[in-house]
Amino acid sequence: MQGKAWQAGQVHCPLCWPFDPRFVHDLIGYNFKTTKFQAALALCQLKEIEWIIKKRQENVYFLNENLKQYADILQLPPYSD
C-alpha cells in the first residue's frame, strides 16, 4: 500500500509512513535513550549526591539572601531548610 502511494506521488517523503504517534516528534533532535557514557556519568554523580545537594542548598541560600533587595521586581520560589 505504502509503495503504491509513494509511486502515485501521494507521499512526498520516505519518512512519512504511518508511525505510532507516541514516537513521532515535531522537532528534530530528540533521542531519549540513555547511552552507556551518560549512565557512567550518572553513576559517578550518584556517589557525590550528598555533596551536590549541600552545594545546591548553599547556592539557593546565597542567591535568596543577595536577591532579597529586589523582591519588588523578582518573585523567588519559597525556600525552606
Backbone as XML, in Angstrom:
<?xml version="1.0"?>
<chain id="A" units="angstrom">
  <residue number="1" name="MET">
    <atom name="N" x="0.822" y="-1.205" z="0.000"/>
    <atom name="CA" x="0.000" y="0.000" z="0.000"/>
    <atom name="C" x="0.865" y="1.268" z="0.000"/>
  </residue>
  <residue number="2" name="GLN">
    <atom name="N" x="1.813" y="1.294" z="0.922"/>
    <atom name="CA" x="2.618" y="2.497" z="1.025"/>
    <atom name="C" x="3.474" y="2.692" z="-0.220"/>
  </residue>
  <residue number="3" name="GLY">
    <atom name="N" x="3.947" y="1.592" z="-0.797"/>
    <atom name="CA" x="4.730" y="1.694" z="-2.018"/>
    <atom name="C" x="3.916" y="2.284" z="-3.154"/>
  </residue>
  <residue number="4" name="LYS">
    <atom name="N" x="2.645" y="1.899" z="-3.249"/>
    <atom name="CA" x="1.774" y="2.439" z="-4.295"/>
    <atom name="C" x="1.521" y="3.925" z="-4.074"/>
  </residue>
  <residue number="5" name="ALA">
    <atom name="N" x="1.339" y="4.310" z="-2.820"/>
    <atom name="CA" x="1.134" y="5.731" z="-2.526"/>
    <atom name="C" x="2.375" y="6.523" z="-2.904"/>
  </residue>
  <residue number="6" name="TRP">
    <atom name="N" x="3.543" y="5.940" z="-2.641"/>
    <atom name="CA" x="4.797" y="6.597" z="-2.998"/>
    <atom name="C" x="4.900" y="6.759" z="-4.510"/>
  </residue>
  <residue number="7" name="GLN">
    <atom name="N" x="4.580" y="5.716" z="-5.221"/>
    <atom name="CA" x="4.655" y="5.758" z="-6.676"/>
    <atom name="C" x="3.629" y="6.717" z="-7.258"/>
  </residue>
  <residue number="8" name="ALA">
    <atom name="N" x="2.490" y="6.863" z="-6.607"/>
    <atom name="CA" x="1.445" y="7.753" z="-7.110"/>
    <atom name="C" x="1.721" y="9.211" z="-6.762"/>
  </residue>
  <residue number="9" name="GLY">
    <atom name="N" x="2.799" y="9.465" z="-6.019"/>
    <atom name="CA" x="3.129" y="10.841" z="-5.659"/>
    <atom name="C" x="2.320" y="11.370" z="-4.494"/>
  </residue>
  <residue number="10" name="GLN">
    <atom name="N" x="1.614" y="10.500" z="-3.786"/>
    <atom name="CA" x="0.814" y="10.947" z="-2.648"/>
    <atom name="C" x="1.662" y="11.114" z="-1.390"/>
  </residue>
  <residue number="11" name="VAL">
    <atom name="N" x="2.800" y="10.472" z="-1.341"/>
    <atom name="CA" x="3.721" y="10.590" z="-0.212"/>
    <atom name="C" x="4.973" y="11.260" z="-0.740"/>
  </residue>
  <residue number="12" name="HIS">
    <atom name="N" x="5.354" y="12.370" z="-0.131"/>
    <atom name="CA" x="6.463" y="13.162" z="-0.647"/>
    <atom name="C" x="7.792" y="12.843" z="0.027"/>
  </residue>
  <residue number="13" name="CYS">
    <atom name="N" x="7.739" y="12.073" z="1.084"/>
    <atom name="CA" x="8.949" y="11.793" z="1.842"/>
    <atom name="C" x="8.925" y="10.341" z="2.297"/>
  </residue>
  <residue number="14" name="PRO">
    <atom name="N" x="10.016" y="9.609" z="2.126"/>
    <atom name="CA" x="10.014" y="8.214" z="2.571"/>
    <atom name="C" x="9.875" y="8.082" z="4.081"/>
  </residue>
  <residue number="15" name="LEU">
    <atom name="N" x="10.071" y="9.166" z="4.823"/>
    <atom name="CA" x="9.916" y="9.124" z="6.277"/>
    <atom name="C" x="8.480" y="9.386" z="6.711"/>
  </residue>
  <residue number="16" name="CYS">
    <atom name="N" x="7.571" y="9.592" z="5.760"/>
    <atom name="CA" x="6.195" y="9.972" z="6.079"/>
    <atom name="C" x="5.264" y="8.772" z="6.231"/>
  </residue>
  <residue number="17" name="TRP">
    <atom name="N" x="5.798" y="7.598" z="6.453"/>
    <atom name="CA" x="4.936" y="6.429" z="6.634"/>
    <atom name="C" x="4.172" y="6.575" z="7.937"/>
  </residue>
  <residue number="18" name="PRO">
    <atom name="N" x="3.064" y="5.893" z="8.078"/>
    <atom name="CA" x="2.314" y="5.997" z="9.339"/>
    <atom name="C" x="3.107" y="5.392" z="10.497"/>
  </residue>
  <residue number="19" name="PHE">
    <atom name="N" x="3.372" y="6.215" z="11.492"/>
    <atom name="CA" x="4.099" y="5.790" z="12.681"/>
    <atom name="C" x="3.170" y="5.837" z="13.883"/>
  </residue>
  <residue number="20" name="ASP">
    <atom name="N" x="3.552" y="5.129" z="14.921"/>
    <atom name="CA" x="2.848" y="5.217" z="16.197"/>
    <atom name="C" x="3.025" y="6.645" z="16.714"/>
  </residue>
  <residue number="21" name="PRO">
    <atom name="N" x="1.942" y="7.376" z="17.003"/>
    <atom name="CA" x="2.065" y="8.784" z="17.402"/>
    <atom name="C" x="2.880" y="8.993" z="18.673"/>
  </residue>
  <residue number="22" name="ARG">
    <atom name="N" x="3.040" y="7.959" z="19.480"/>
    <atom name="CA" x="3.852" y="8.111" z="20.689"/>
    <atom name="C" x="5.318" y="8.359" z="20.351"/>
  </residue>
  <residue number="23" name="PHE">
    <atom name="N" x="5.713" y="7.974" z="19.161"/>
    <atom name="CA" x="7.115" y="8.065" z="18.796"/>
    <atom name="C" x="7.372" y="9.088" z="17.700"/>
  </residue>
  <residue number="24" name="VAL">
    <atom name="N" x="6.417" y="9.950" z="17.437"/>
    <atom name="CA" x="6.568" y="10.993" z="16.433"/>
    <atom name="C" x="6.778" y="12.317" z="17.166"/>
  </residue>
  <residue number="25" name="HIS">
    <atom name="N" x="7.834" y="13.027" z="16.819"/>
    <atom name="CA" x="8.139" y="14.318" z="17.434"/>
    <atom name="C" x="8.091" y="15.396" z="16.358"/>
  </residue>
  <residue number="26" name="ASP">
    <atom name="N" x="7.604" y="16.563" z="16.741"/>
    <atom name="CA" x="7.509" y="17.671" z="15.795"/>
    <atom name="C" x="8.869" y="18.298" z="15.504"/>
  </residue>
  <residue number="27" name="LEU">
    <atom name="N" x="9.779" y="18.217" z="16.445"/>
    <atom name="CA" x="11.094" y="18.824" z="16.287"/>
    <atom name="C" x="12.149" y="17.737" z="16.173"/>
  </residue>
  <residue number="28" name="ILE">
    <atom name="N" x="13.165" y="17.995" z="15.364"/>
    <atom name="CA" x="14.231" y="17.011" z="15.239"/>
    <atom name="C" x="15.184" y="17.134" z="16.421"/>
  </residue>
  <residue number="29" name="GLY">
    <atom name="N" x="15.921" y="16.093" z="16.659"/>
    <atom name="CA" x="16.955" y="16.141" z="17.680"/>
    <atom name="C" x="16.604" y="15.441" z="18.971"/>
  </residue>
  <residue number="30" name="TYR">
    <atom name="N" x="15.442" y="14.826" z="19.069"/>
    <atom name="CA" x="15.068" y="14.134" z="20.294"/>
    <atom name="C" x="15.510" y="12.683" z="20.231"/>
  </residue>
  <residue number="31" name="ASN">
    <atom name="N" x="16.284" y="12.289" z="21.204"/>
    <atom name="CA" x="16.663" y="10.891" z="21.375"/>
    <atom name="C" x="16.773" y="10.692" z="22.876"/>
  </residue>
  <residue number="32" name="PHE">
    <atom name="N" x="15.789" y="10.060" z="23.461"/>
    <atom name="CA" x="15.705" y="9.960" z="24.909"/>
    <atom name="C" x="16.402" y="8.725" z="25.465"/>
  </residue>
  <residue number="33" name="LYS">
    <atom name="N" x="17.063" y="7.972" z="24.618"/>
    <atom name="CA" x="17.758" y="6.785" z="25.100"/>
    <atom name="C" x="19.029" y="7.206" z="25.836"/>
  </residue>
  <residue number="34" name="THR">
    <atom name="N" x="19.284" y="6.572" z="26.961"/>
    <atom name="CA" x="20.488" y="6.854" z="27.722"/>
    <atom name="C" x="21.637" y="6.032" z="27.153"/>
  </residue>
  <residue number="35" name="THR">
    <atom name="N" x="22.735" y="6.710" z="26.883"/>
    <atom name="CA" x="23.901" y="5.998" z="26.376"/>
    <atom name="C" x="24.688" y="5.414" z="27.547"/>
  </residue>
  <residue number="36" name="LYS">
    <atom name="N" x="25.593" y="4.519" z="27.247"/>
    <atom name="CA" x="26.442" y="3.939" z="28.296"/>
    <atom name="C" x="27.299" y="5.022" z="28.940"/>
  </residue>
  <residue number="37" name="PHE">
    <atom name="N" x="27.741" y="5.970" z="28.145"/>
    <atom name="CA" x="28.549" y="7.066" z="28.679"/>
    <atom name="C" x="27.743" y="7.908" z="29.668"/>
  </residue>
  <residue number="38" name="GLN">
    <atom name="N" x="26.502" y="8.245" z="29.308"/>
    <atom name="CA" x="25.645" y="9.016" z="30.206"/>
    <atom name="C" x="25.360" y="8.238" z="31.485"/>
  </residue>
  <residue number="39" name="ALA">
    <atom name="N" x="25.156" y="6.931" z="31.367"/>
    <atom name="CA" x="24.911" y="6.106" z="32.545"/>
    <atom name="C" x="26.135" y="6.091" z="33.456"/>
  </residue>
  <residue number="40" name="ALA">
    <atom name="N" x="27.318" y="6.021" z="32.876"/>
    <atom name="CA" x="28.542" y="6.041" z="33.673"/>
    <atom name="C" x="28.686" y="7.368" z="34.406"/>
  </residue>
  <residue number="41" name="LEU">
    <atom name="N" x="28.372" y="8.472" z="33.727"/>
    <atom name="CA" x="28.423" y="9.784" z="34.383"/>
    <atom name="C" x="27.422" y="9.868" z="35.525"/>
  </residue>
  <residue number="42" name="ALA">
    <atom name="N" x="26.228" y="9.350" z="35.302"/>
    <atom name="CA" x="25.203" y="9.381" z="36.343"/>
    <atom name="C" x="25.642" y="8.582" z="37.561"/>
  </residue>
  <residue number="43" name="LEU">
    <atom name="N" x="26.253" y="7.433" z="37.353"/>
    <atom name="CA" x="26.731" y="6.631" z="38.480"/>
    <atom name="C" x="27.803" y="7.371" z="39.270"/>
  </residue>
  <residue number="44" name="CYS">
    <atom name="N" x="28.686" y="8.077" z="38.571"/>
    <atom name="CA" x="29.705" y="8.875" z="39.264"/>
    <atom name="C" x="29.062" y="10.004" z="40.057"/>
  </residue>
  <residue number="45" name="GLN">
    <atom name="N" x="28.050" y="10.641" z="39.488"/>
    <atom name="CA" x="27.364" y="11.733" z="40.169"/>
    <atom name="C" x="26.628" y="11.234" z="41.407"/>
  </residue>
  <residue number="46" name="LEU">
    <atom name="N" x="26.051" y="10.041" z="41.326"/>
    <atom name="CA" x="25.322" y="9.497" z="42.470"/>
    <atom name="C" x="26.232" y="9.265" z="43.665"/>
  </residue>
  <residue number="47" name="LYS">
    <atom name="N" x="27.500" y="8.988" z="43.417"/>
    <atom name="CA" x="28.449" y="8.811" z="44.519"/>
    <atom name="C" x="28.660" y="10.119" z="45.277"/>
  </residue>
  <residue number="48" name="GLU">
    <atom name="N" x="28.448" y="11.234" z="44.604"/>
    <atom name="CA" x="28.659" y="12.558" z="45.194"/>
    <atom name="C" x="27.347" y="13.270" z="45.513"/>
  </residue>
  <residue number="49" name="ILE">
    <atom name="N" x="26.232" y="12.553" z="45.561"/>
    <atom name="CA" x="24.918" y="13.194" z="45.639"/>
    <atom name="C" x="24.748" y="14.063" z="46.884"/>
  </residue>
  <residue number="50" name="GLU">
    <atom name="N" x="25.261" y="13.619" z="48.024"/>
    <atom name="CA" x="25.095" y="14.422" z="49.244"/>
    <atom name="C" x="25.835" y="15.745" z="49.125"/>
  </residue>
  <residue number="51" name="TRP">
    <atom name="N" x="27.042" y="15.730" z="48.565"/>
    <atom name="CA" x="27.800" y="16.962" z="48.378"/>
    <atom name="C" x="27.087" y="17.876" z="47.382"/>
  </residue>
  <residue number="52" name="ILE">
    <atom name="N" x="26.552" y="17.300" z="46.309"/>
    <atom name="CA" x="25.841" y="18.079" z="45.289"/>
    <atom name="C" x="24.616" y="18.756" z="45.895"/>
  </residue>
  <residue number="53" name="ILE">
    <atom name="N" x="23.850" y="18.024" z="46.687"/>
    <atom name="CA" x="22.655" y="18.593" z="47.320"/>
    <atom name="C" x="23.046" y="19.712" z="48.271"/>
  </residue>
  <residue number="54" name="LYS">
    <atom name="N" x="24.106" y="19.495" z="49.061"/>
    <atom name="CA" x="24.565" y="20.525" z="50.002"/>
    <atom name="C" x="24.966" y="21.800" z="49.258"/>
  </residue>
  <residue number="55" name="LYS">
    <atom name="N" x="25.718" y="21.660" z="48.170"/>
    <atom name="CA" x="26.142" y="22.834" z="47.402"/>
    <atom name="C" x="24.953" y="23.552" z="46.774"/>
  </residue>
  <residue number="56" name="ARG">
    <atom name="N" x="23.975" y="22.799" z="46.290"/>
    <atom name="CA" x="22.779" y="23.425" z="45.711"/>
    <atom name="C" x="22.024" y="24.223" z="46.771"/>
  </residue>
  <residue number="57" name="GLN">
    <atom name="N" x="21.919" y="23.655" z="47.974"/>
    <atom name="CA" x="21.233" y="24.363" z="49.054"/>
    <atom name="C" x="21.994" y="25.625" z="49.438"/>
  </residue>
  <residue number="58" name="GLU">
    <atom name="N" x="23.320" y="25.544" z="49.473"/>
    <atom name="CA" x="24.128" y="26.733" z="49.760"/>
    <atom name="C" x="23.922" y="27.795" z="48.683"/>
  </residue>
  <residue number="59" name="ASN">
    <atom name="N" x="23.861" y="27.384" z="47.436"/>
    <atom name="CA" x="23.643" y="28.329" z="46.338"/>
    <atom name="C" x="22.274" y="28.990" z="46.432"/>
  </residue>
  <residue number="60" name="VAL">
    <atom name="N" x="21.250" y="28.209" z="46.772"/>
    <atom name="CA" x="19.901" y="28.766" z="46.922"/>
    <atom name="C" x="19.892" y="29.797" z="48.042"/>
  </residue>
  <residue number="61" name="TYR">
    <atom name="N" x="20.502" y="29.452" z="49.161"/>
    <atom name="CA" x="20.547" y="30.382" z="50.292"/>
    <atom name="C" x="21.277" y="31.663" z="49.897"/>
  </residue>
  <residue number="62" name="PHE">
    <atom name="N" x="22.428" y="31.523" z="49.248"/>
    <atom name="CA" x="23.210" y="32.685" z="48.827"/>
    <atom name="C" x="22.405" y="33.585" z="47.889"/>
  </residue>
  <residue number="63" name="LEU">
    <atom name="N" x="21.784" y="32.982" z="46.897"/>
    <atom name="CA" x="21.010" y="33.772" z="45.936"/>
    <atom name="C" x="19.810" y="34.443" z="46.596"/>
  </residue>
  <residue number="64" name="ASN">
    <atom name="N" x="19.097" y="33.718" z="47.438"/>
    <atom name="CA" x="17.941" y="34.312" z="48.115"/>
    <atom name="C" x="18.351" y="35.479" z="48.994"/>
  </residue>
  <residue number="65" name="GLU">
    <atom name="N" x="19.453" y="35.328" z="49.727"/>
    <atom name="CA" x="19.916" y="36.410" z="50.594"/>
    <atom name="C" x="20.326" y="37.636" z="49.785"/>
  </residue>
  <residue number="66" name="ASN">
    <atom name="N" x="20.999" y="37.431" z="48.693"/>
    <atom name="CA" x="21.511" y="38.556" z="47.911"/>
    <atom name="C" x="20.491" y="39.150" z="46.945"/>
  </residue>
  <residue number="67" name="LEU">
    <atom name="N" x="19.406" y="38.452" z="46.704"/>
    <atom name="CA" x="18.375" y="38.987" z="45.816"/>
    <atom name="C" x="17.163" y="39.520" z="46.574"/>
  </residue>
  <residue number="68" name="LYS">
    <atom name="N" x="17.205" y="39.469" z="47.903"/>
    <atom name="CA" x="16.089" y="39.999" z="48.703"/>
    <atom name="C" x="15.819" y="41.463" z="48.381"/>
  </residue>
  <residue number="69" name="GLN">
    <atom name="N" x="16.874" y="42.195" z="48.120"/>
    <atom name="CA" x="16.727" y="43.630" z="47.860"/>
    <atom name="C" x="15.921" y="43.918" z="46.589"/>
  </residue>
  <residue number="70" name="TYR">
    <atom name="N" x="15.746" y="42.900" z="45.761"/>
    <atom name="CA" x="14.981" y="43.061" z="44.526"/>
    <atom name="C" x="13.622" y="42.377" z="44.596"/>
  </residue>
  <residue number="71" name="ALA">
    <atom name="N" x="13.118" y="42.183" z="45.799"/>
    <atom name="CA" x="11.852" y="41.461" z="45.986"/>
    <atom name="C" x="10.688" y="42.162" z="45.293"/>
  </residue>
  <residue number="72" name="ASP">
    <atom name="N" x="10.798" y="43.466" z="45.076"/>
    <atom name="CA" x="9.708" y="44.184" z="44.417"/>
    <atom name="C" x="9.631" y="43.868" z="42.917"/>
  </residue>
  <residue number="73" name="ILE">
    <atom name="N" x="10.722" y="43.407" z="42.325"/>
    <atom name="CA" x="10.684" y="43.081" z="40.897"/>
    <atom name="C" x="10.927" y="41.598" z="40.610"/>
  </residue>
  <residue number="74" name="LEU">
    <atom name="N" x="11.462" y="40.857" z="41.582"/>
    <atom name="CA" x="11.706" y="39.421" z="41.414"/>
    <atom name="C" x="10.786" y="38.625" z="42.326"/>
  </residue>
  <residue number="75" name="GLN">
    <atom name="N" x="10.233" y="37.575" z="41.821"/>
    <atom name="CA" x="9.444" y="36.679" z="42.654"/>
    <atom name="C" x="10.187" y="35.348" z="42.725"/>
  </residue>
  <residue number="76" name="LEU">
    <atom name="N" x="10.863" y="35.135" z="43.840"/>
    <atom name="CA" x="11.648" y="33.924" z="44.013"/>
    <atom name="C" x="10.778" y="32.808" z="44.576"/>
  </residue>
  <residue number="77" name="PRO">
    <atom name="N" x="11.074" y="31.573" z="44.224"/>
    <atom name="CA" x="10.321" y="30.465" z="44.807"/>
    <atom name="C" x="10.603" y="30.371" z="46.301"/>
  </residue>
  <residue number="78" name="PRO">
    <atom name="N" x="9.654" y="29.891" z="47.077"/>
    <atom name="CA" x="9.878" y="29.790" z="48.525"/>
    <atom name="C" x="11.022" y="28.826" z="48.833"/>
  </residue>
  <residue number="79" name="TYR">
    <atom name="N" x="11.768" y="29.156" z="49.861"/>
    <atom name="CA" x="12.904" y="28.328" z="50.265"/>
    <atom name="C" x="12.750" y="27.947" z="51.721"/>
  </residue>
  <residue number="80" name="SER">
    <atom name="N" x="12.977" y="26.686" z="52.013"/>
    <atom name="CA" x="12.983" y="26.243" z="53.407"/>
    <atom name="C" x="14.147" y="25.288" z="53.600"/>
  </residue>
  <residue number="81" name="ASP">
    <atom name="N" x="14.699" y="25.288" z="54.792"/>
    <atom name="CA" x="15.871" y="24.430" z="55.077"/>
    <atom name="C" x="15.491" y="23.005" z="55.093"/>
  </residue>
</chain>
